[in-house]
Amino acid sequence: RPPADEAVPELAGEWKVTGENAQPLDQIFPMTATAAGGRLTIASDCVSLGWDYRQDRNVVAFTNPATVECARGRTANEIEVEKAIGGANIALFEDGGKTVQLSGTGGTVAMSRL
C-alpha cells in the first residue's frame, strides 16, 4: 500500500480490458470499460456489464451488478471478467496509473487506460 501522503490514481476514466486471471483475453470482441460517476461499465460488442463502485485509495467495492446480453450470449472472457470484478476489493495501479489490476475473491482483471 502506498504511503498515506502518496496520491493513488483514480479508477475514473476510459480503459481497455487486457486480461483476466493473468491471461490475455481470448475473444474477437474488444472489451472497453468506462468508470465515471461511481459506475463502472464494460462494453464488449453487444454485451454490457455494469456495477456501482466505491474507491478508497486502493480499496474498491463493486455492487449492484447489471448485465445486458444479446442473441450471441456471452463469451468465456465476459463471464470471467464479470465474476472477477464482482469479487474485486483491491485496485493495484502501475505505470503511474496507466494500468490497473482489479483483484479479489473472483479473480483478477487487468486494464490499461485508453
N, C-alpha and C positions, 0 to 999 in steps of 0.2 A: 504494500500500500504506500502511495506517495506520502511524503511528509505533509502535515496539515497545512503548511503555508504554500505548498506547490499546487498550482492550478491543475485540475483534472479536466480533460476535454468533455464537452457535452455530446450526448448521443444525437442531439438535434442535427438535422441535415439530410443530404441525399447520399445513399450508399449503394454499392453493388455487392450482392451476396456472392462470396467467392468460394465458400466451402462449408462443409458440415462434418463434425466429428473427425477433424484432421484430414479430410479427403476433399479434393476439388469436386465441385458439382458435376454430375454426370447426366446432363439433360440438354436438350436443344433450346429450351426457352431461357433467355436471360432472366435473372431474378434481381429486382431492384427493391430498395427499401427507402422509405421516407419517414423520418422522425420529426414531428412538429406538433406543437400544442398538446404535448402529453400523450400523443398517439403514434404508434409505430405501425406502418402499413407496408406489407411486402406484396409486390406485383410480379406475377410470373405468367406471361401470356394472358389467359382469361381467368386465372385463379388469383384471388386476393385474400391475404391473411392479415389480420389486424389485432392489435392489443392496445389497451391503455398502458402507459408506463410511467414509472417514477424513477428518478435517478438522484442519489445522494452520493456524490463523488463516484467511487467505483461500484457502489451497491445499487443494483437495479431490481425492479419488480415489474412483472408483466401480468396484467389482469384483463378481465372482460374480453376474452378472445372472440373473434368473429371471422368466419370463413365464407367466401363466395366461390362456388365451384362452377364449372361449365361442363358441357357434354363429354369432354375427354377425361373427366375425373382428375385426380391429382397424381403427380409423379412421386416416385420414392423420395427424391430430394425434398419436394414440397412437404411431404408428410414428416420427414425427419427434421426439417427446419422448424416446422410448426411445433413439434414436440420439444425441441431444444430451447426455443425462445420461451415457450410456456413455462419451462422449468428454470430459466436463467435467473441468476441472482447476483452475478458479478460481470462487470464490463471491464475488460483488460485492453487498454488503449496502447498502441505502439506507434512509432514513426511520427511523433508529435501530434497524435490524434488522427492520423490519416488511415489507420486500420484499427479494428476493434474485434475482440472475440467476446461473444456473449456466452457465458458458461453457467452450468448448474446441473440439476438432477436429471434433465432430459438430454444432455449432451452439450455440444459446442457449435456455434455458428460464427464463421469468420466473414467480416465485411470490410470493404475499402471505400473510402469517400470518392464520390464522383466529382 
